[in-house]
Amino acid sequence: MRLLYSAFWWIGMPLVLLRLWRRGRQEPGYRQHIAERLGFYPVLPDGTVRFIWVHAVSVGETRAAEPLIDALLREYPQHAILLTHMTATGRATGAQLFGKQGRRVVQSFLPYDTGWMCARFLRHFRPEACILMETEVWPNLVEQCKRYDVPVMLANARLSERSLRRGQRFSSLLRPAAGAVARVGAQSEADAARLRAFGARHVEVTGSLKFDVQPPAEMIDRGATWRRMLGARKVLLCASTREGEEQLILDALGKQGKADWLTVIVPRHPQRFDEVAALIEAHGLNMRRRSSMGDVFLAGEADVVLGDSMGEMFAYYAVCDVAFIGGSLLPMGGQNPIEAFALGKAVLVGQHTFNFQVITEDAIAAGAAARVADAAELLRMWALLQSDEMARSRMGSAAAGFALQHRGATARTMAMLKPLLRG
């Protein structure tokens, strides 16, 4: 089965590269470092460097890896971190978070999952251990790690019921890879049970690393500055919205008429910024784009601010009064609500949160979040919270307490990782 899987990779490689080039029209980062995706890398400045390899596919995984990478840099000063990605935005986020580390954090794209390319990658960097973030278990990659004696850990691991069902269709390919992973740190008991059912061994519940991410002081200050610029105007943040959701939210806003609050919409994917801007304009709403504001946040008479900037998510959370977490109005599984909890914000989510099911249900039970049926109910709940400062404050306090209660995953993950490293 793995040979057939590899053959499909090679047969489809021209289409894969064509898609990569097309994505580069909107995101130029996809047209950079293409050779790395095929297993070719520049000469290392120091051939004796000892790497601990962390693979974080995109933005969310890269941010989640931040406290773990910081801990690795402190605990293993004789090592450097090899940080790999699959998306251009993930790589840009890594550069933003770790660019000041110099040679101690080396970034690269991970090669496509063929045995030959993965082997070239491992021979070039010679990592001493591999840490895959969340769900990134690739059959050929894990097989080549086994061949080159590179122990693999799956950290911050999660597996939804839907993903388990999908994976079981290809169990003959994926189960051997899952079984070859040396350690698995799961986010929850439910994730751990599903991972064991899928064939993973040595599974422990470590919690979510995202609770250990520290909001950057610069972003908190920026959000506070924005708040002063807005005065008493309340802010509803629609964070990490996905395709189709903005239409629903804007339709609901259009039915409200002129509102005295400000709605901030931050799409999950940067390549959709212009598309969402066109949607807002088509609804006849007065819009400002964050990218046109420079160092200020002057919304003026705008109904909607489009958050089309990179690296300011914590500032958006800091300026808002209530945060709706996208990916949940439609069956997409939801996005990470933890950053909003960390800043003590009342959180609203839709019906579809299966990617973060345990965290979401626990947060609702703790009074930190509330679920809405659709966009119309989202605005009704927002109206209630906007007018009831005590209710909003209670949810915010519960959110901050919930985030604090769940910290500690980094230390537990480091303890699991220690036997895999030679020191």
N, C-alpha and C positions, 0 to 999 in steps of 0.2 A: 504493500500500500504506500509506503514512504517513497519507493522508487517511482510509482505512478504519480504521486504528488510532486516529486521533483521534476518529472518530465513535463507536467503541466506548467510549472514555473518557467522552464526553458522555452517551451512552445509559446507561452503567452508573453515572454519578455519584451518583444517589440511593442505590444499593446500597452504593457506596463510603463515603458519608457515614453511612449506617445502621450499617455495620460499624465505622466509626470510633467512633460513639457507644456501640455495645455494648462495644467494647474498653475504653472509658472507665469502665465499671462496676468493673473490676478495677484499671485504671491511669488515674487521673484526668487525667494529663497529656495523654491523647488527646482530652479535651474542652476543652482550652485552646488558644488561638491557632488556632482552626479557620479563621479568615479568611485566615491566611497560606497555608494549603494551597490556597486558591482564588485566590491572587494579590493579596491586599489586605494592606497593611502600614501600621504607624503612621509618622508623619512622623519623619524622621531628625533627631536633635538638631543635627547639623551637615551642611548640604547639600553642603558642599565636600569631605567625607571621601573618601579614595581607598581602595577596597576591593580586597583580594585574597580571592577567594572559594574556600573549601574546603568540599566537600560530603562529609560522613561520615554514612552512612545510619543507623547504629545504634551500640551500645556499642563493639564491637570495632574498627570503623573510626575511631571518635572517639579511642579510646586510641592506635591506631596513628598517628593524625595529630598526636599531642601533640609529638613531637620536631620534626616538620616545621613546625608552627605556631610553636613556640618559636624556631626558626631564622628563620622569616619575620619575626617581630616584631623580632628583633635586626638582621637584614640590611636590612629596609625600615622604618625608624622613622617615615617619613612616611606609611605606609599603616596601615590597620586591617584586621583579618581579619573577613570575613563567614563565619560557620560555620553551615552548614545541615544539617538532619537530616530523617529521615522517621519515626523512632520517638521515643516519649516518653522512653524510657530513654536513648537516644542524646543527646537534648537535656539530660537531667538530668546525664549524665556530662560533657558539655561545660561545663555550669555549674559543676560540681565542679572540673574541671581549670583553667578559665580565668576563673572568676568574679572573681578578684582583678585581672584585667587592665582592668576598667572598660570604657571606650568603645573600647579598642583591639581587643576581640573582641565582635562583635555576633552574637547567635544568632537563628536563624529556622528555621521549617519550610520545606522546599522545596515549591513548588506541585506539584500533580499534572501529569502530562506531557501537557498540551494546549498548542498553540502560543500561544493567547491568554493563558493564565495565566503561562507561561514568559516571554512578552514583557513582561507587566506587572512581573514580578519583575526582569527585566534593566533596564527603564526606571527602576524605583524605586531600585535600588542602584547601577547603573552600574559593575559590577566591571571591573577592568582585566585580570583573568585568572581562569580557573576551574580548580580542581584537584579532580578527581573521585577519590575513594578506592576502590581495589580493582576493583570490577566495575560501578560505577554509570554505565552509558552509556545515556541515555534519548534516543530518536530526536528528539522535538520539542525537547527541551532543547538538544541539540547543534545542531540546525538553527537555533534562535533565537540561540544564541551566535554562529554563523556570520553570521547576518543583522546582529547588533549589533556585530560585529567584536570579540568576546570570545574570545581564544585559549583552547583547552581542553587540559589535560594530564590523563592518567590515571596516577595515582601509586599505588605499591604494588600494581600490577596483577597479578591472578592469573586464570587461566581453566583449569578442570579439563577433562579429556577429556569428561566427561559434559556439562558446560556448553557446550562447543564443539559437541557433537552436537545438543543442544537448540537452541542459537542458529542452527545451520545450517538448521533447519526454517523460520526466519523471516529468512533471509539477505537477502531483498529489502528488508526493513525495517531490519535491524540493521547490515548491512555498510556502507551509506552513512554511518551515524552513526560506526562505528568508523573509517572512512577519513577522516572530517572532524576527528578528534582530532589536534591538532598534535604532541604528544609523548606517548610511553608509556614509563613506567618499570616494567619487569616484575620480579617477585620472583625468577624463576629462568629459566634457558635454556629449560626446557620450557614455562613460561608464555609466554615471548617467542615461541617457535615457534608455539604455538597462536593467540596474538593476531595474528601475521602472517598465519597461514592464514585468520583470520577477516576480514582486510582492514585491520588497523591498520598505520599507517605510522610511520616514525621511532621504532622500538622499540629500547630499550636495556635491558640487565639492570642494575638498581640494587640488587637485594636487598630484603629485607623491612625496612620502617621499624620493625616491632615489636621488632627486636633493639636499636634505639636508645632504646627507652623505658626511662627510669631508674626503678627501684622507689622509691616515695616513702619517705623515711626514717621518716616518721610511721607508715607501715604496717609497716615492718620492725620498728620498736620495739614496735608493738602486738602483732605476732606473737610477738616474743621474750617479752613480758610474759605472753601467753597460755601460752606454753611453760612458764614458771616456775610458773604456776598449775596446770598439768597434772602437774607433777613428772616422773616417769620414764615415764609412760604414753605409748605410741607412738600416732601419728596417721596414719590412711589418709585422704587427701583424695580425694573423687570430685568433680572440678571440672567445671562447665559441663555437667551431665548434661541429657539431652534426654528427651522423652516416651517411655516404654517402658523406658528404661534403669534407672530407679530400681527398677522392679518386679523386673528381673533381678538387680540388686545385692542388694536386700532379700531375695529368695528365697534367694540364695546365703548371705547372712548368717544367715538363719533356720536353715539346715542346719548352721551351724557351732556352734550353741549359744552359751552365754554366753562372750563374748570378753574378754580383758584389755586389748585396745586400744580406741581411740575411732575411729569412722568419722564423718567430716564430709562431708555431701552438700550441694553448692551447685548448685541447678538453674540452667540457663542463663537461663531467662526468669522474671522476678519474678511474673508472673501465675499461675505454677504453684506458688508456695510453699505455699499452703493444700492444694492437691491432693497434693503430695508429703508434707506433714505427715500427712494422712489415711492415705496409704499406709504410712508408717512405723508409725503407731499400729495399723493393721489387721494388721501383721505381729507385733504384740505386743512390739515393741522399746521400751525406755525411751528417750524422746527429750527433748532440750532444744532450744528455738529460740533462735538467736543474738539475735533481736530482743527476747527477754524477759530478756536478761542485763545490759543496760545497759553500764556501763564495764568489766565483768569478763567472764571466760570460765571459769565454774565449771561444768564438765560433771557433776561429782559421779559418781553411779553410772550415768549415761546410757550407752547403747550407741551412740547416734547423736546428733550435733548437726546440726540443719538450718541451713545457712547462708543465712538469709532476710534478709540485710542488703545494702545497696547500697554500693559503693565500697570494700569491704574485701577484694577478691580477693587482693591482694598479702599481706595479713595472713594469710589462709588458707594461702597457699603457704608463708609464713614459718614457720607453726606446724607444718606437716606433716612427716612423715618420708619419705613416698612420695606422689606425686600421680598419680592416674588422670585422664586427659583425656577428657571425655565426648563424646557425639556419634559415638562410634566403635565401640560395641558393636552398634549397629544401623546400617543403611546410610544414614547422614545426613551422612557426609563428614568428621566430626571437628571439633574446635575447636582454637583456637590454643594450642600447647604452649610458646610462647616465654617467657611469664612464669615458668613453672616452671623452665625452663632458666636464666633470668637469676638465679634465687635458688639455683641449685645443687642442685636436687632431682631425685632419681631419678624417672623418668617411665614410666608404663605407658599403653599405648593398645590399643584393640581393632583389629579387622580392617579397619574402614572409615574410612580417613583421606584420601580422595581430594581433599578441599578443601585439605589441607596435605601432599600426597603427598611432594614433594621434601624439604621440611624434615623430615618424619617419617622417611623412609628414610635421609636423611643422619645424623640423630640416632641412629638405631638402629645404623648402621654405625660411628658414633663411640663407641658404648657408653654414650650418654646416656639411651637409652630402650629399652624392650623391648615387644614386641607379645604380646598374649594373645588366645586364641581366643574366650573367653566369660567370663561373670561368675565361674564356678567357678574357671577358671584365673587370673583376676585375684586372687582370694583366695589361691590356692595360691602365686602369685608374691609376693604381699604377705607371706605367712607366711615364705617363704624370705628375703626382703630384711629383714624385721623381725628375724629371728634372726641374720642375717649382716651385722654392722655394717661389715665391710671391703668387702663387695660393694656395699652401699648407699652407702658413702663413695666408692667408685670411680665409680659411676654419677653421683653428685652432682658430683664433680670434673670428670668428662667433660662433664656438662651445662653447668657454668659456663664451661668452656673453649670448648664449642661456641657458646654465646651470645656470648662475647667475640670469637671468630673471625669472626662474621658481622655485626659492627657496621659502620657506615659508609654505610648507605643514605641517610641524611638529606643528607649532603654531596653524594652523587651525584645525588640528586633535585633539590637546589637548583641544581646546575650545569645540569641539563636545563631547569629552569624559567627561569633567568636571561634567555635570549633572548626570552621571551614577555612580560617586564615592561619597562616604560619607565623604571624606576629611581626 
